[in-house]
Amino acid sequence: MKIRHSAFIAALAASAVAVAGCSGSASGEDASDSGPYRVLVTGAISGQGSLAANAQTSILAAKAGVEEVNKNGGIAGRTVELTVVDDGGDATKAVSNLRDAVNSGKKPDLYLNSGPSTVSAATLPILKQNKILSFNIGPTDNSSDPSEFPLNFDLSPSPTEYAVSLARYAKSKGYQQVGVIHGSSAYGEAFGKAMDSALSDEGVSMSATEEYDVAALDMTAQLQALKNKGTQALVIDAYGAPLGYLLTSLERLDWHIPLIGNTSVSGTALIAKPAPDGALGTRAASNLVMQVFPSTVYDAADTTVNTMVSSMASMGSIPSTLILADNYDPFGLVAAAADKVGSAADPQKLAEALETQEVLDNARTAFLPRYHYSPESHAPNLADDGYRFVPPSKLLNGQYGNPAA
């Protein structure tokens, strides 16, 4: 993905963005109900390619979430004040930025990241130590475990959640002898293991699992092995350039079977671009459906999602799919929790409120239709209605399926 205008990058890197609301500032004090509700969002603004595009979309979503919550009275009557910092996608820099914020005398009430999971793993212990409420778009093995991180909530589903949805989709289509191909990244390996269990639990026969090196330019050998095992439908995990190489390898084998891509596939820019720059319209992609969230698919009747998209687009170009717009929802979630508690000053009480379905049902969210946090799990735990499976198409404002694209 290309980096957008330098002026937009500079604007994102501004030290603080305050959106009009209903209370004033109280600098130097800890969290209370008398000053602004301070939110720190971090992202790879200075990153390259897809890293920068993902950060831009993530931060746009956070800014739109601030605008919406402040229109509705803020959080416990406090104006939400958003500070944006550049972590370059680097965990060490993210830690330094967070420590600076904690030591500045204006400790954030809420912390949001823009991924990847290495940033989450590095910052979560500091957030826990300083008792800062956080929402996370880069899940780790234990980020959704309340016994480990009681004040953190994952916005993105785990590899296991994604795998269950994919297995149920394969079952609904009557597929048997389903193969899986995934990358050698930590996420890819976790996803491959999760697919093994999910397909078995759904009673779907699995032909084989193959792993490819994410630095490889050719996946023909792995695909040939899957073909030789009688694979009749193939689940794909591939993000960025590896997706292009994988589809090219399928063409080289002249192997055309149903393909089911996970959110790594639907979050890759080239799948929405026509050939020769992308894969859209190629024979290999014609067999593909992709796992997305409802908000990633255009629906003229969905006013909640359309409000989010309109607000984001008014602040700048949306360079990647809305799969990266997780950070819109924390503001509605925390506002609903604060309404229940009667205050936003105590992060522990807010976290406990977020574990109740009553609060989650009342939250104004758009990225995901509903969250299902609990005292046992701080993962979103989506039901089947939290996913869609769509063919590739051009993107407009981060969404597939818009006829105007």
Secondary structure, DSSP 8 states (H G I E B T S, - for coil): -----HHHHHHHTSS-EE---S----TT--S-TTS-EEEEEEE-TT--THHHHHHHHHHHHHHHHHHHHHHTT-BTTB-EEEEEEE-TT-HHHHHHHHHHHHHTT---SEEE----HHHHHHHHHHHHHTT-EEEESS--SSTT-TTT-TTEEESS--HHHHHHHHHHHHHHTT--SEEEEEESSHHHHHHHHHHHHHHHHTT--EEEEEEE-TT-S--HHHHHHHHHTT-SEEEE---SHHHHHHHHHHHHHT----EEE-HHHHT-GGGGSBTTTSSBTSTTGGGEEEEE-GGGB--TT-HHHHHHHHHHHHHS---S-GGG-GGGHHHHHHHHHHHHHT-SS-HHHHHHHHTSHHHHHHS--SSSS-----SS--S----GGG-EEE-----BTTBB--TT-
